[in-house]
Amino acid sequence: MSFQSLGLSSHLTKAIHNLGLLKPFEIQTQAIPPILKGKDVMGIAKTGSGKTLCFVAPLLQKIQHHNYEKSRDIKALVLVPTRELAVQIEQTYQDLQSALRRPVQSMAVYGGVSINPQMKNMYGTEILIATPGRLLDLIEQKALSIKALEYLIIDEADKMFQLGFEEEMNQILAMVPAKKQTILFSATLNEKVEQIKKTLGINPEIIEVKTEEETNNLESIEQVAYWVSAENKGPFLRYLIKEENISPVLIFVSSTRTAENLVEKLKKNGIQALAIHGKKSQGARMDNLEDFKLGDTEVLIATDLIGRGIHIEALPYVINYELPRSPLDYVHRIGRTGRANEQGKAISLITEEDEHHFKIIQKKMGRRVEMIATDHIDLHGF
């Protein structure tokens, strides 16, 4: 199976090959042909399964043949939950532009940065990748219109109607035309996604793919959990990093406040740490992520929503400093390690208050995690 056999042009196929992608992943094999045919599609696929190319390549191929008249009417809208994901998708569009008969103007917009440059550059944009809040701001400023929209893509759909996005999403969906091609991607097929289908009035072709990497991912991750008291959680984390050489490590927390407090504590104890979360500017987040990837800092602390946009090759350790609410988010978190056949280790710090919830997570995951006592460890000095 090749990308060209899926219906993509030889020029686009060559550009995809230049990115190092020689054969399509299963989700691409199943999703690209119906998308090219104009069908509504719902793809159920985890992050890292190749779903971005499923809609980027077909949209470019189709839109390049449209008659181009510069205006403020967007042809295609890609809605995403985070700035990191918006930047990532926009980069994929840019990577494939050289293969087109004519350039297709794409742009990523998100909050946390000045709206003025985005407004100035909006005119003539055909494909817009946007977070919901900034999109509504730009519509209110009359910088763009989605009334003539032909393609609607909602990425991470299971998250887009949660985490405070639901009201914004309902506003946006009320503005889009009834006649359009709709493409949804979600990590899971749940009640929220079913609700989205009803809201949009669509009956899409459902494509659910469990890639080999996804199926085997947990097999390549060693999971352990440590019993700790609430007051010893911080000192024990520092003990792990210093004495057990747990670094580089991605640490997940539940709030921006905890992330910043943890960075401050770690730095006071001589551990280089940075945080990425929704209250940091886009520039600061990208810089901190790059510093971590380059090895300039040994600890990166992230909240769940931001963590969905993080892709780090050969990350050896992930720590759940605080447990996520959802068992699915737990699996997503630990899946940042143990990727591409590399071994990884996922560590959870469990207090008495966490015990019941962690049992639920293990049951949903279908795996029992080894629990290790810590009361014999001397944490003085940490």
C-alpha positions, -999 to 999 in steps of 0.1 A, spaced: 0 0 0 13 35 -9 1 70 -4 -5 73 -41 -27 42 -41 -49 60 -16 -57 86 -41 -31 113 -33 -12 129 -62 23 118 -71 35 153 -61 20 151 -26 32 115 -22 68 126 -30 65 155 -5 52 130 22 82 107 14 105 136 19 92 138 55 104 103 60 70 86 56 73 59 30 42 38 38 8 49 52 -2 40 88 -34 20 91 -55 50 101 -43 68 70 -50 38 48 -86 37 60 -94 75 64 -77 92 34 -98 76 6 -133 85 21 -120 120 30 -109 125 -6 -143 113 -18 -160 140 3 -175 117 29 -180 127 66 -155 107 86 -150 100 123 -116 85 131 -109 69 164 -72 70 169 -47 78 196 -22 106 195 8 95 175 -11 72 152 -7 95 121 -41 111 121 -29 146 112 -18 136 77 -53 120 72 -69 154 69 -39 177 60 -30 159 27 -65 154 13 -76 190 21 -45 204 4 -51 182 -27 -88 193 -29 -84 230 -21 -55 236 -45 -80 230 -73 -106 256 -60 -108 289 -78 -89 312 -55 -103 347 -48 -87 365 -19 -112 371 9 -120 367 46 -141 336 39 -123 305 53 -127 273 32 -115 249 59 -115 251 97 -94 228 119 -105 232 156 -79 220 182 -77 222 220 -42 235 224 -17 259 209 9 232 206 -13 211 185 -23 241 163 14 248 156 21 211 149 -7 209 123 2 241 107 38 229 103 25 198 85 6 220 61 38 241 54 59 209 49 36 198 20 31 232 3 59 227 -22 40 198 -37 9 218 -47 -1 232 -81 -7 265 -64 1 275 -28 -28 271 -3 -27 298 24 -29 282 59 -25 298 93 -26 288 130 -43 311 155 -44 307 193 -46 328 224 -17 339 247 -2 360 219 -13 394 204 -43 392 182 -33 420 159 -7 401 138 -33 373 134 -59 398 122 -35 414 97 -25 381 82 -59 366 80 -70 380 47 -67 353 20 -64 324 44 -80 293 31 -72 268 58 -74 280 94 -62 259 124 -76 275 156 -83 271 192 -120 279 199 -116 311 221 -92 328 197 -114 319 167 -144 336 184 -123 366 191 -113 369 154 -149 364 142 -161 391 166 -134 415 152 -147 406 117 -112 394 107 -128 363 91 -160 346 83 -169 309 85 -203 312 68 -190 298 35 -171 270 52 -167 238 31 -146 216 54 -148 213 92 -122 193 111 -124 188 148 -93 172 162 -92 157 197 -130 158 196 -134 140 229 -116 169 246 -132 197 226 -166 194 243 -150 192 277 -125 212 298 -145 244 294 -147 243 256 -183 232 253 -199 266 253 -174 280 228 -179 250 205 -216 254 205 -213 290 195 -189 281 166 -211 252 154 -241 275 153 -223 296 128 -210 270 103 -232 261 73 -252 229 73 -237 218 40 -200 209 45 -177 180 48 -171 171 85 -141 152 98 -137 143 134 -108 126 152 -111 114 187 -90 92 211 -122 73 221 -158 69 209 -177 81 240 -210 98 249 -196 132 242 -186 122 207 -220 107 200 -235 141 212 -212 159 187 -226 137 159 -262 147 168 -253 184 172 -237 184 137 -265 164 122 -241 139 106 -238 102 102 -201 98 95 -182 68 84 -166 54 116 -130 43 114 -115 28 145 -79 17 144 -57 2 171 -22 5 158 4 -20 167 23 7 186 -9 15 206 -17 -21 213 18 -29 225 26 5 240 18 -6 276 39 -37 272 70 -14 267 62 6 298 73 -5 333 46 9 357 53 13 394 36 33 422 49 45 455 29 50 487 37 84 501 21 107 527 9 140 514 36 159 532 64 136 519 53 138 482 76 167 473 107 154 492 101 119 477 99 133 442 133 151 448 147 119 462 137 100 430 153 126 407 185 130 427 191 95 442 175 73 417 186 94 387 151 97 373 158 122 345 150 134 320 115 132 333 81 146 323 60 152 354 22 155 352 2 177 376 -35 187 377 -32 225 379 -10 254 368 -6 265 404 9 231 413 31 232 383 46 265 392 50 256 429 68 224 419 92 242 396 100 267 424 106 239 449 128 218 426 149 248 416 155 256 453 168 221 457 192 224 427 171 206 401 166 223 368 129 224 360 105 241 337 67 241 333 43 243 304 7 251 310 -22 273 297 -12 304 316 22 307 300 27 326 267 30 306 235 67 316 232 75 305 267 58 272 263 76 264 230 110 275 244 106 254 276 96 224 255 126 229 232 150 233 262 137 199 276 140 182 242 176 194 238 185 183 273 191 218 287 167 211 315 161 177 332 125 181 344 95 193 325 62 197 344 29 198 324 -8 199 329 -30 173 311 -44 196 284 -9 209 274 5 174 277 -16 162 247 6 183 224 39 169 237 59 145 215 94 137 228 114 109 212 130 84 236 116 98 268 127 74 296 105 85 325 70 99 332 58 107 368 22 112 378 28 136 407 -10 139 408 -34 114 392 -56 125 363 -94 124 367 -98 100 338 -83 65 334 -80 73 297 -59 104 306 -37 82 327 -30 59 298 -24 89 276 1 104 301 22 73 305 21 68 268 45 97 264 72 72 273 78 37 259 73 49 223 87 35 190 98 3 207 118 21 233 114 10 270 100 35 294 91 38 330 59 54 345 58 63 381 28 73 402 29 89 436 -1 76 456 -14 91 488 -41 76 510 -66 100 493 -56 86 459 -60 49 467 -95 43 456 -92 63 424 -59 45 415 -77 12 419 -103 23 394 -76 34 370 -59 0 372 -92 -18 367 -101 2 336 -66 -3 323 -68 -40 329 -34 -40 346 -22 -42 382 5 -18 391 32 -28 417 28 -7 449 60 1 468 62 14 503 84 44 510 83 48 548 117 32 552 134 58 530 152 87 548 140 118 531 159 143 554 178 167 532 153 164 503 
